Amino acid sequence: MNAADISAIARHLFETHGAKAIAEAAQKAVSFERAGDEEQARAWRRVEAALLEMRGPHES
């Protein structure tokens, strides 16, 4: 997946799942890792990272 695809998936997940989107992406990555599909796992880790960026820094 290219960067535009990653960004589009991340935006869609965030719109659909809100704050739970990060956990959803992480679960998908783990699922692909367990299945041995490293390429898909890497893609979902990139989606997870994009979501973390979208969320921004924690407020204290």
mmCIF file of the C-alpha atoms, coordinates in Angstrom:
data_MODEL
# 
_entry.id   MODEL 
# 
loop_
_atom_site.group_PDB 
_atom_site.id 
_atom_site.type_symbol 
_atom_site.label_atom_id 
_atom_site.label_alt_id 
_atom_site.label_comp_id 
_atom_site.label_asym_id 
_atom_site.label_entity_id 
_atom_site.label_seq_id 
_atom_site.pdbx_PDB_ins_code 
_atom_site.Cartn_x 
_atom_site.Cartn_y 
_atom_site.Cartn_z 
_atom_site.occupancy 
_atom_site.B_iso_or_equiv 
_atom_site.pdbx_formal_charge 
_atom_site.auth_seq_id 
_atom_site.auth_comp_id 
_atom_site.auth_asym_id 
_atom_site.auth_atom_id 
_atom_site.pdbx_PDB_model_num 
ATOM 1  C CA . MET A 1 1  ? 0.000   0.000   0.000  1.00 0.00 ? 1  MET A CA 1 
ATOM 2  C CA . ASN A 1 2  ? 1.200   3.473   -0.776 1.00 0.00 ? 2  ASN A CA 1 
ATOM 3  C CA . ALA A 1 3  ? 1.066   6.446   1.592  1.00 0.00 ? 3  ALA A CA 1 
ATOM 4  C CA . ALA A 1 4  ? -2.189  7.762   0.103  1.00 0.00 ? 4  ALA A CA 1 
ATOM 5  C CA . ASP A 1 5  ? -3.883  4.396   0.664  1.00 0.00 ? 5  ASP A CA 1 
ATOM 6  C CA . ILE A 1 6  ? -2.608  4.239   4.244  1.00 0.00 ? 6  ILE A CA 1 
ATOM 7  C CA . SER A 1 7  ? -3.885  7.748   4.926  1.00 0.00 ? 7  SER A CA 1 
ATOM 8  C CA . ALA A 1 8  ? -7.294  7.033   3.365  1.00 0.00 ? 8  ALA A CA 1 
ATOM 9  C CA . ILE A 1 9  ? -7.715  3.832   5.374  1.00 0.00 ? 9  ILE A CA 1 
ATOM 10 C CA . ALA A 1 10 ? -6.664  5.610   8.572  1.00 0.00 ? 10 ALA A CA 1 
ATOM 11 C CA . ARG A 1 11 ? -9.153  8.444   7.987  1.00 0.00 ? 11 ARG A CA 1 
ATOM 12 C CA . HIS A 1 12 ? -11.954 5.992   7.234  1.00 0.00 ? 12 HIS A CA 1 
ATOM 13 C CA . LEU A 1 13 ? -11.201 3.926   10.337 1.00 0.00 ? 13 LEU A CA 1 
ATOM 14 C CA . PHE A 1 14 ? -11.112 7.058   12.484 1.00 0.00 ? 14 PHE A CA 1 
ATOM 15 C CA . GLU A 1 15 ? -14.431 8.275   11.086 1.00 0.00 ? 15 GLU A CA 1 
ATOM 16 C CA . THR A 1 16 ? -15.978 4.851   11.620 1.00 0.00 ? 16 THR A CA 1 
ATOM 17 C CA . HIS A 1 17 ? -14.478 3.797   14.953 1.00 0.00 ? 17 HIS A CA 1 
ATOM 18 C CA . GLY A 1 18 ? -13.351 7.054   16.549 1.00 0.00 ? 18 GLY A CA 1 
ATOM 19 C CA . ALA A 1 19 ? -10.840 6.560   19.351 1.00 0.00 ? 19 ALA A CA 1 
ATOM 20 C CA . LYS A 1 20 ? -11.087 2.778   18.975 1.00 0.00 ? 20 LYS A CA 1 
ATOM 21 C CA . ALA A 1 21 ? -9.586  2.962   15.471 1.00 0.00 ? 21 ALA A CA 1 
ATOM 22 C CA . ILE A 1 22 ? -6.017  2.645   16.789 1.00 0.00 ? 22 ILE A CA 1 
ATOM 23 C CA . ALA A 1 23 ? -6.869  -0.565  18.629 1.00 0.00 ? 23 ALA A CA 1 
ATOM 24 C CA . GLU A 1 24 ? -8.671  -1.881  15.550 1.00 0.00 ? 24 GLU A CA 1 
ATOM 25 C CA . ALA A 1 25 ? -5.609  -1.310  13.352 1.00 0.00 ? 25 ALA A CA 1 
ATOM 26 C CA . ALA A 1 26 ? -3.342  -2.910  15.956 1.00 0.00 ? 26 ALA A CA 1 
ATOM 27 C CA . GLN A 1 27 ? -5.620  -5.958  16.165 1.00 0.00 ? 27 GLN A CA 1 
ATOM 28 C CA . LYS A 1 28 ? -5.558  -6.366  12.393 1.00 0.00 ? 28 LYS A CA 1 
ATOM 29 C CA . ALA A 1 29 ? -1.754  -6.129  12.409 1.00 0.00 ? 29 ALA A CA 1 
ATOM 30 C CA . VAL A 1 30 ? -1.465  -8.803  15.112 1.00 0.00 ? 30 VAL A CA 1 
ATOM 31 C CA . SER A 1 31 ? -3.902  -11.012 13.271 1.00 0.00 ? 31 SER A CA 1 
ATOM 32 C CA . PHE A 1 32 ? -1.838  -10.813 10.062 1.00 0.00 ? 32 PHE A CA 1 
ATOM 33 C CA . GLU A 1 33 ? 1.395   -11.369 12.012 1.00 0.00 ? 33 GLU A CA 1 
ATOM 34 C CA . ARG A 1 34 ? -0.028  -14.542 13.545 1.00 0.00 ? 34 ARG A CA 1 
ATOM 35 C CA . ALA A 1 35 ? -1.143  -15.711 10.119 1.00 0.00 ? 35 ALA A CA 1 
ATOM 36 C CA . GLY A 1 36 ? 2.380   -15.125 8.801  1.00 0.00 ? 36 GLY A CA 1 
ATOM 37 C CA . ASP A 1 37 ? 1.395   -12.369 6.359  1.00 0.00 ? 37 ASP A CA 1 
ATOM 38 C CA . GLU A 1 38 ? 4.170   -9.885  7.108  1.00 0.00 ? 38 GLU A CA 1 
ATOM 39 C CA . GLU A 1 39 ? 3.315   -7.562  4.213  1.00 0.00 ? 39 GLU A CA 1 
ATOM 40 C CA . GLN A 1 40 ? -0.255  -6.985  5.429  1.00 0.00 ? 40 GLN A CA 1 
ATOM 41 C CA . ALA A 1 41 ? 0.947   -6.750  9.035  1.00 0.00 ? 41 ALA A CA 1 
ATOM 42 C CA . ARG A 1 42 ? 3.392   -3.986  8.066  1.00 0.00 ? 42 ARG A CA 1 
ATOM 43 C CA . ALA A 1 43 ? 0.645   -2.153  6.193  1.00 0.00 ? 43 ALA A CA 1 
ATOM 44 C CA . TRP A 1 44 ? -1.629  -2.225  9.243  1.00 0.00 ? 44 TRP A CA 1 
ATOM 45 C CA . ARG A 1 45 ? 1.207   -1.055  11.489 1.00 0.00 ? 45 ARG A CA 1 
ATOM 46 C CA . ARG A 1 46 ? 1.572   1.905   9.120  1.00 0.00 ? 46 ARG A CA 1 
ATOM 47 C CA . VAL A 1 47 ? -2.181  2.561   9.414  1.00 0.00 ? 47 VAL A CA 1 
ATOM 48 C CA . GLU A 1 48 ? -1.818  2.399   13.197 1.00 0.00 ? 48 GLU A CA 1 
ATOM 49 C CA . ALA A 1 49 ? 1.052   4.909   13.071 1.00 0.00 ? 49 ALA A CA 1 
ATOM 50 C CA . ALA A 1 50 ? -0.992  7.241   10.848 1.00 0.00 ? 50 ALA A CA 1 
ATOM 51 C CA . LEU A 1 51 ? -3.860  7.081   13.345 1.00 0.00 ? 51 LEU A CA 1 
ATOM 52 C CA . LEU A 1 52 ? -1.511  7.901   16.210 1.00 0.00 ? 52 LEU A CA 1 
ATOM 53 C CA . GLU A 1 53 ? -0.310  10.926  14.253 1.00 0.00 ? 53 GLU A CA 1 
ATOM 54 C CA . MET A 1 54 ? -3.884  12.011  13.564 1.00 0.00 ? 54 MET A CA 1 
ATOM 55 C CA . ARG A 1 55 ? -4.703  11.773  17.262 1.00 0.00 ? 55 ARG A CA 1 
ATOM 56 C CA . GLY A 1 56 ? -1.901  14.128  18.184 1.00 0.00 ? 56 GLY A CA 1 
ATOM 57 C CA . PRO A 1 57 ? -0.107  14.404  21.520 1.00 0.00 ? 57 PRO A CA 1 
ATOM 58 C CA . HIS A 1 58 ? -1.704  13.435  24.831 1.00 0.00 ? 58 HIS A CA 1 
ATOM 59 C CA . GLU A 1 59 ? -2.982  16.245  26.935 1.00 0.00 ? 59 GLU A CA 1 
ATOM 60 C CA . SER A 1 60 ? -2.175  16.291  30.618 1.00 0.00 ? 60 SER A CA 1 
# 
